[in-house]
Amino acid sequence: MATRLATADADLLLGDAARSRSRHSCSLALVARDEPWDIDRVMEYVDTRLADAPRYRQRIRHVPFGLARAVWVDDPDFDLSFHVRRSALPAPGGTRQLADLVARLVDRPLEADRPLWELYLIEGLPDGRLAILTKTHHVLLGGPNAVDLAQVLLTDERASADVDEVATWTPVPWPGDGVLVLDALMTIATDPLELVRRSARVARALERATRGLAGAATLSVLRPGGGLAEMFRTTRPRGSRVGLASFPLPEARQIARAHSCTVNDVVLAVLCGALRSWILSCGHPLATSDSLRAIVPMAVTAEADGPDGADLRGEVTSAEIASALIGMPVGEPNPRMRLAQIARETATQRSPREAVGAKSLARLSGFAPPTLHALASRAAIMLPSESYDLVVTNAPGPQRKVFWGDGELVEVYPVPALLEGQALAVSMSSYSGTVYCGFTSDRQAVPDVEEIGELISSALAELAGSAS
């Protein structure tokens, strides 16, 4: 029998058709190779890697009459060329042009009648580099063995230039409608309340979608004099903008040592300083007590053998994601005080026996940050959007070199999902001595999101100056 979607995954799909964006997370990898790229070889490489992730050749099939949750089935018409697409910038394309293209690609919805992922090969970058944008629907991250597409494709060792012969994939035939209905009726017989609970979830999803459509005329647009929280909210998404930024990880570590706090605290404080400068540049006055409520998903584990959660058994799925509400003191003018306030809040959110440290996360097999970011977005979706102003995810990655096929990963930017009601989302990942930042914003509510990224360097310098 086909695998039925978990309740949480089924809930993620409810109302997708009524949303302006499907719920997917993205990752942007810049890869360098000594020789020109052979796109046919790239396709063959992706095909070989999908053998380790069968879910990416499956699609969702709904049960007739909505009697039960949908099931995963092999896609008999799976076409890799539909999912792996080519795009290009006018050469040589810069970071700003790349971010603009990524924003347009992010806004394209995934097709519900196919496997819920896409990969874009973006050419036209300087030095012959290739940009690779992956899009993975959050529903693909359900289950104990699920990983993001980017983690599937990035490896610890350089692949051979000669791709191994791809094994023939044969899809398992779909179960018939009669089989699905019979199985659903058996489920209802053993748990009569399941259909009632499902009907209630559908009704709530439709109500939220209708409320969002009705609010389209009352879009909250950023304007001087509006409330601080309103600057980061929108009732109806109107297209995305993407910003990219980076800063050196060693400087963040040096600041952390000087202030006896964690690197995560420093990263959040740098973001807080950039947001403060951006808010002031918009003409919005700030009081010292002003703060933004940021949902900062944190990795915890219930399976660790050691007292500090150090043993994650080599799998990202051993870590669970819990959301913490952190105050971002954007009104505080003193950078040292901003860092101290953030450090105090993060220290009280999770017991040291439960928290998974950055070193443990960085040791996870493959390149785990894309999976951690996607899991963090899933965790934030489950919370009322009115309870926070923005989502901030931070996933430490390996400081060794990682490879995409026979090319070397030189830069990697998380591109966060923009959740319902939110006008800004921020994700950060560290890799090979650099912290990479991705910003996704609503095009009308926060039209100049790239300026926030440009302010990251000055915020880091300000914080470094306070540590001397």
C-alpha positions as CSV (number, residue, x, y, z in Angstrom):
1,M,0.0,0.0,0.0
2,A,1.2,3.5,-0.8
3,T,2.6,5.6,2.1
4,R,0.0,8.0,3.5
5,L,1.0,11.6,4.3
6,A,1.5,12.4,7.9
7,T,-1.0,14.7,9.5
8,A,1.4,17.6,9.6
9,D,2.3,17.2,5.9
10,A,-1.3,17.0,4.9
11,D,-1.9,20.2,6.8
12,L,0.9,21.9,4.9
13,L,-0.8,21.2,1.6
14,L,-4.3,22.5,2.7
15,G,-5.0,25.8,1.0
16,D,-1.9,25.7,-1.2
17,A,-4.0,26.4,-4.3
18,A,-5.3,29.6,-2.7
19,R,-1.9,31.0,-1.7
20,S,0.2,33.3,-3.8
21,R,3.3,31.1,-3.0
22,S,3.6,27.4,-2.4
23,R,5.5,26.5,0.8
24,H,9.0,25.8,-0.4
25,S,12.5,26.6,0.7
26,C,15.4,27.4,-1.7
27,S,19.1,27.2,-1.7
28,L,21.5,29.0,-4.0
29,A,24.9,27.3,-4.6
30,L,27.7,28.9,-6.6
31,V,30.0,26.2,-8.0
32,A,33.4,26.4,-9.7
33,R,34.9,23.9,-12.1
34,D,38.2,23.9,-14.0
35,E,36.5,22.9,-17.3
36,P,33.4,24.3,-19.0
37,W,30.2,22.8,-17.8
38,D,28.6,20.0,-19.7
39,I,24.9,20.3,-19.0
40,D,24.2,16.7,-20.1
41,R,26.7,15.5,-17.5
42,V,25.0,17.7,-14.9
43,M,21.7,16.0,-15.7
44,E,23.3,12.6,-15.3
45,Y,24.8,13.6,-12.0
46,V,21.4,14.7,-10.6
47,D,19.8,11.5,-11.9
48,T,22.4,9.4,-10.0
49,R,21.9,11.3,-6.8
50,L,18.1,10.9,-6.9
51,A,18.7,7.2,-6.4
52,D,19.4,8.0,-2.7
53,A,16.2,10.1,-2.4
54,P,13.3,8.2,-3.9
55,R,10.8,10.7,-2.6
56,Y,11.9,13.2,-5.3
57,R,10.5,10.8,-7.9
58,Q,7.1,10.6,-6.2
59,R,4.1,12.8,-6.4
60,I,1.0,13.2,-4.2
61,R,-2.2,11.4,-5.0
62,H,-5.4,12.4,-3.3
63,V,-7.9,9.9,-2.0
64,P,-11.3,10.0,-3.8
65,F,-14.0,12.1,-1.9
66,G,-11.3,13.3,0.5
67,L,-12.0,10.3,2.8
68,A,-8.4,10.2,4.1
69,R,-5.1,12.0,3.8
70,A,-3.3,11.8,0.5
71,V,-0.7,9.2,-0.3
72,W,2.8,9.2,-1.9
73,V,3.0,7.4,-5.2
74,D,5.7,7.0,-7.8
75,D,5.3,9.3,-10.7
76,P,4.9,7.1,-13.8
77,D,5.6,10.1,-16.1
78,F,8.6,11.4,-14.2
79,D,10.6,13.6,-16.5
80,L,13.9,14.8,-15.1
81,S,14.2,17.5,-17.8
82,F,11.0,19.1,-16.5
83,H,12.5,19.5,-13.0
84,V,16.1,20.5,-14.0
85,R,15.9,23.7,-16.0
86,R,18.4,26.1,-17.5
87,S,18.5,29.8,-17.1
88,A,21.1,32.5,-17.7
89,L,22.2,36.0,-16.8
90,P,23.6,38.5,-19.4
91,A,27.3,37.8,-18.9
92,P,29.0,38.6,-16.7
93,G,26.1,38.7,-14.2
94,G,26.7,40.2,-10.8
95,T,25.2,39.5,-7.4
96,R,22.4,42.0,-7.8
97,Q,21.3,40.5,-11.2
98,L,21.5,37.0,-9.8
99,A,19.3,37.9,-6.8
100,D,16.7,39.5,-9.1
101,L,16.6,36.3,-11.2
102,V,16.3,34.1,-8.1
103,A,13.4,36.2,-6.9
104,R,11.5,35.6,-10.1
105,L,12.2,31.9,-10.0
106,V,11.3,31.6,-6.3
107,D,7.8,33.1,-7.1
108,R,7.0,30.4,-9.6
109,P,4.7,27.9,-8.0
110,L,5.5,24.2,-8.0
111,E,3.1,22.1,-10.0
112,A,0.9,19.9,-7.7
113,D,0.6,17.0,-10.2
114,R,4.3,16.4,-10.3
115,P,7.1,15.8,-7.7
116,L,7.3,19.0,-5.7
117,W,10.8,20.2,-6.5
118,E,12.7,22.1,-9.1
119,L,16.4,22.8,-9.9
120,Y,17.7,25.7,-12.0
121,L,21.1,25.8,-13.6
122,I,22.0,29.5,-14.0
123,E,24.8,30.4,-16.4
124,G,26.4,33.7,-17.2
125,L,28.3,34.3,-14.0
126,P,32.0,35.5,-13.9
127,D,34.9,33.0,-14.0
128,G,32.7,30.3,-15.5
129,R,30.9,29.6,-12.3
130,L,27.5,27.9,-12.3
131,A,24.7,29.0,-9.9
132,I,22.3,26.2,-8.9
133,L,19.0,27.1,-7.3
134,T,17.0,24.3,-5.7
135,K,13.4,24.5,-4.7
136,T,12.0,22.0,-2.3
137,H,8.4,22.0,-1.0
138,H,8.2,21.7,2.8
139,V,6.0,18.6,2.5
140,L,9.1,16.7,1.1
141,L,10.8,17.2,4.5
142,G,8.3,15.1,6.4
143,G,9.3,11.8,7.8
144,P,12.4,10.5,9.6
145,N,14.6,10.1,6.6
146,A,13.7,13.1,4.4
147,V,16.4,15.6,3.4
148,D,16.4,18.8,1.3
149,L,17.3,18.4,-2.4
150,A,20.4,20.6,-1.9
151,Q,21.7,18.2,0.7
152,V,21.1,15.3,-1.6
153,L,23.3,16.9,-4.3
154,L,26.2,18.3,-2.2
155,T,28.8,15.8,-1.1
156,D,32.0,15.6,1.0
157,E,34.1,14.3,-1.9
158,R,34.5,15.5,-5.5
159,A,32.6,13.2,-7.9
160,S,34.4,11.7,-10.9
161,A,34.1,13.6,-14.1
162,D,32.8,10.4,-15.6
163,V,29.4,9.8,-14.2
164,D,28.6,6.2,-13.4
165,E,26.0,4.6,-15.5
166,V,22.5,5.4,-14.1
167,A,20.5,2.4,-13.0
168,T,17.1,2.1,-14.6
169,W,14.3,3.4,-12.4
170,T,11.0,1.5,-12.6
171,P,8.0,3.2,-10.9
172,V,5.7,1.1,-8.7
173,P,2.2,1.1,-10.2
174,W,-0.4,3.3,-8.5
175,P,-3.0,1.8,-6.2
176,G,-6.5,2.0,-7.8
177,D,-9.3,4.3,-6.6
178,G,-11.1,1.3,-5.1
179,V,-8.0,0.3,-3.1
180,L,-7.6,3.9,-1.8
181,V,-11.3,4.1,-0.8
182,L,-11.3,0.7,0.9
183,D,-8.2,1.6,2.9
184,A,-9.7,5.0,3.8
185,L,-12.9,3.3,5.0
186,M,-10.9,0.8,7.1
187,T,-9.0,3.8,8.7
188,I,-12.3,5.5,9.5
189,A,-13.7,2.3,11.0
190,T,-10.7,2.0,13.4
191,D,-10.7,5.8,14.1
192,P,-14.1,7.3,13.4
193,L,-13.0,10.8,14.6
194,E,-10.3,11.0,11.9
195,L,-12.7,12.1,9.2
196,V,-14.2,14.7,11.6
197,R,-10.7,16.1,12.4
198,R,-9.8,16.2,8.7
199,S,-13.0,18.1,7.8
200,A,-12.3,20.6,10.5
201,R,-8.7,21.1,9.3
202,V,-9.9,21.7,5.7
203,A,-12.5,24.2,6.9
204,R,-9.9,26.1,8.9
205,A,-7.5,26.2,5.9
206,L,-10.2,27.4,3.5
207,E,-11.2,30.1,6.1
208,R,-7.6,31.3,6.3
209,A,-7.3,31.4,2.5
210,T,-10.5,33.3,2.1
211,R,-9.5,35.8,4.8
212,G,-6.2,36.3,3.0
213,L,-7.9,36.9,-0.4
214,A,-10.4,39.4,1.2
215,G,-7.5,41.3,2.7
216,A,-5.7,41.9,-0.6
217,A,-7.1,45.4,-0.8
218,T,-5.7,46.3,2.6
219,L,-2.0,45.5,1.9
220,S,0.2,46.9,4.7
221,V,2.8,48.9,2.8
222,L,5.9,50.2,4.5
223,R,5.6,54.0,5.2
224,P,7.2,56.3,7.7
225,G,5.1,56.8,10.8
226,G,3.5,53.3,10.7
227,G,3.9,50.9,13.5
228,L,7.2,49.0,13.8
229,A,5.5,45.6,13.5
230,E,3.6,46.8,10.4
231,M,6.9,47.3,8.6
232,F,7.3,43.5,8.5
233,R,3.7,42.4,7.8
234,T,1.6,42.1,4.7
235,T,-1.9,40.7,4.2
236,R,-1.4,39.6,0.7
237,P,2.0,38.7,-1.0
238,R,2.7,40.7,-4.1
239,G,5.8,39.0,-5.5
240,S,9.2,38.6,-3.9
241,R,12.6,40.3,-3.7
242,V,15.8,38.6,-2.7
243,G,18.9,40.0,-1.1
244,L,22.3,38.2,-0.6
245,A,25.1,39.1,1.8
246,S,28.0,37.5,3.6
247,F,30.6,38.3,6.3
248,P,33.7,36.5,7.7
249,L,33.0,33.8,10.3
250,P,36.4,34.4,12.1
251,E,35.3,38.0,13.0
252,A,32.1,36.7,14.5
253,R,34.0,34.1,16.5
254,Q,36.4,36.8,17.8
255,I,33.5,38.9,18.9
256,A,31.9,35.9,20.6
257,R,35.1,35.2,22.6
258,A,35.4,38.9,23.6
259,H,31.8,39.0,24.9
260,S,31.7,35.4,26.3
261,C,28.7,34.5,24.2
262,T,28.0,32.1,21.3
263,V,28.6,32.8,17.6
264,N,24.8,32.4,17.1
265,D,24.3,35.4,19.5
266,V,26.8,37.4,17.4
267,V,25.1,36.5,14.1
268,L,21.7,37.6,15.5
269,A,23.2,40.8,16.9
270,V,24.8,41.6,13.5
271,L,21.4,41.1,11.9
272,C,19.7,43.2,14.6
273,G,22.2,46.1,13.9
274,A,21.5,46.0,10.2
275,L,17.8,46.0,10.7
276,R,18.1,49.0,13.1
277,S,20.1,51.0,10.5
278,W,17.6,50.1,7.8
279,I,14.5,51.0,9.9
280,L,16.1,54.4,10.6
281,S,17.0,54.9,7.0
282,C,13.3,54.5,6.2
283,G,12.5,57.5,8.3
284,H,10.9,55.4,11.1
285,P,11.8,56.7,14.6
286,L,12.9,54.2,17.2
287,A,12.6,54.3,21.0
288,T,15.2,52.6,23.1
289,S,12.6,50.0,24.2
290,D,11.5,49.1,20.6
291,S,12.0,45.4,19.8
292,L,11.1,43.0,17.0
293,R,9.7,39.6,17.9
294,A,11.7,37.1,15.9
295,I,10.9,33.4,15.7
296,V,14.3,31.7,15.8
297,P,13.9,27.9,15.3
298,M,16.5,26.0,17.3
299,A,17.7,22.5,16.9
300,V,17.2,20.1,19.9
301,T,17.5,16.4,20.2
302,A,15.8,13.7,22.1
303,E,18.0,10.9,20.8
304,A,21.5,12.0,21.9
305,D,23.6,9.5,23.8
306,G,25.8,12.1,25.5
307,P,24.6,14.7,28.1
308,D,25.2,17.6,25.7
309,G,23.6,16.1,22.6
310,A,26.9,15.6,20.9
311,D,26.1,12.3,19.3
312,L,23.7,12.9,16.5
313,R,24.5,9.5,14.9
314,G,25.5,11.2,11.7
315,E,22.0,12.1,10.5
316,V,20.2,15.4,10.4
317,T,17.0,13.7,11.2
318,S,18.1,13.0,14.7
319,A,17.7,16.7,15.4
320,E,14.3,18.1,16.1
321,I,13.4,21.7,15.5
322,A,11.7,23.8,18.2
323,S,10.9,27.5,17.8
324,A,12.1,30.2,20.3
325,L,10.7,33.7,20.4
326,I,13.7,36.1,20.6
327,G,13.4,39.9,21.1
328,M,15.5,41.8,18.6
329,P,16.3,45.1,20.4
330,V,16.4,47.3,17.3
331,G,15.7,50.4,19.4
332,E,18.9,50.0,21.5
333,P,21.6,52.3,20.1
334,N,24.5,50.6,21.9
335,P,25.8,47.5,20.0
336,R,27.2,45.9,23.1
337,M,23.9,46.2,24.9
338,R,22.0,44.7,21.9
339,L,24.4,41.7,21.9
340,A,24.0,41.3,25.7
341,Q,20.2,41.3,25.5
342,I,20.1,38.7,22.7
343,A,22.6,36.5,24.6
344,R,20.5,36.6,27.7
345,E,17.4,35.6,25.8
346,T,18.9,32.8,23.8
347,A,20.5,31.4,27.0
348,T,17.1,31.0,28.7
349,Q,15.3,29.5,25.7
350,R,16.7,26.0,25.8
351,S,18.5,23.9,28.4
352,P,22.2,23.2,27.6
353,R,21.4,19.5,28.0
354,E,18.9,19.8,25.1
355,A,20.5,22.2,22.8
356,V,22.5,20.9,19.8
357,G,25.7,22.8,19.5
358,A,27.0,24.3,16.3
359,K,29.9,21.8,16.1
360,S,27.5,18.9,16.3
361,L,25.3,20.4,13.6
362,A,28.3,21.1,11.4
363,R,29.3,17.4,11.6
364,L,26.0,16.1,10.2
365,S,26.4,14.0,7.1
366,G,26.5,15.8,3.8
367,F,25.6,19.5,3.7
368,A,22.9,19.8,6.3
369,P,22.0,23.5,6.4
370,P,19.4,23.4,3.6
371,T,17.5,20.6,5.4
372,L,17.8,22.5,8.8
373,H,16.4,25.7,7.2
374,A,13.5,23.9,5.6
375,L,12.7,22.1,8.9
376,A,12.9,25.4,10.7
377,S,10.4,26.9,8.3
378,R,8.1,24.0,8.8
379,A,8.2,24.6,12.6
380,A,7.4,28.3,12.2
381,I,4.4,27.5,9.9
382,M,2.8,25.8,12.8
383,L,2.7,29.0,14.9
384,P,0.2,31.9,14.5
385,S,1.8,34.5,12.3
386,E,0.5,37.2,14.6
387,S,2.8,36.0,17.3
388,Y,6.0,37.1,15.6
389,D,7.3,39.8,13.3
390,L,9.8,37.8,11.2
391,V,11.5,34.4,10.9
392,V,15.2,34.1,11.4
393,T,17.0,30.8,10.8
394,N,20.7,30.1,11.3
395,A,22.2,26.7,10.4
396,P,26.0,26.3,10.9
397,G,27.6,24.2,8.2
398,P,30.9,22.5,7.6
399,Q,34.1,24.5,7.5
400,R,35.7,22.1,5.0
401,K,35.2,22.2,1.3
402,V,32.1,20.6,-0.2
403,F,31.4,19.6,-3.8
404,W,28.6,19.6,-6.3
405,G,29.4,16.8,-8.7
406,D,33.0,17.4,-9.9
407,G,32.7,21.1,-9.1
408,E,33.7,22.9,-5.8
409,L,31.1,24.7,-3.8
410,V,32.4,28.3,-3.4
411,E,29.4,30.1,-2.0
412,V,26.0,29.0,-0.7
413,Y,23.1,31.3,0.2
414,P,19.9,30.1,1.9
415,V,16.8,31.7,0.3
416,P,14.1,31.5,3.0
417,A,10.4,30.9,2.4
418,L,8.2,33.9,3.0
419,L,5.4,32.7,5.3
420,E,1.8,33.9,5.4
421,G,1.4,37.5,6.7
422,Q,5.2,38.1,6.8
423,A,7.0,40.7,4.7
424,L,10.6,39.6,5.5
425,A,12.4,36.3,6.2
426,V,16.1,35.9,6.9
427,S,18.3,32.8,6.8
428,M,22.0,32.4,7.5
429,S,24.4,29.6,7.0
430,S,28.2,29.3,7.7
431,Y,30.4,27.5,5.3
432,S,34.2,27.4,4.9
433,G,34.9,30.5,7.0
434,T,32.1,32.7,5.8
435,V,28.5,33.4,7.0
436,Y,26.1,33.6,4.0
437,C,22.8,35.5,4.4
438,G,19.7,35.3,2.4
439,F,16.8,37.7,2.6
440,T,13.3,37.2,1.1
441,S,10.8,40.1,1.2
442,D,7.5,41.1,-0.1
443,R,8.1,43.2,-3.2
444,Q,5.7,46.0,-2.1
445,A,6.1,46.0,1.7
446,V,9.9,45.8,1.7
447,P,11.0,46.8,-1.8
448,D,14.7,47.5,-0.9
449,V,15.6,44.3,0.9
450,E,19.1,44.3,-0.7
451,E,19.9,47.4,1.5
452,I,19.5,45.3,4.6
453,G,22.2,43.0,3.3
454,E,24.4,45.9,2.4
455,L,24.2,47.1,6.0
456,I,25.4,43.8,7.4
457,S,29.1,44.7,7.0
458,S,28.7,48.0,8.9
459,A,26.8,46.3,11.7
460,L,29.6,43.7,12.1
461,A,32.2,46.5,12.2
462,E,30.2,48.4,14.7
463,L,30.0,45.3,17.0
464,A,33.7,44.5,16.5
465,G,34.6,48.1,17.5
466,S,32.6,47.7,20.7
467,A,34.6,44.6,21.6
468,S,38.0,46.3,21.4
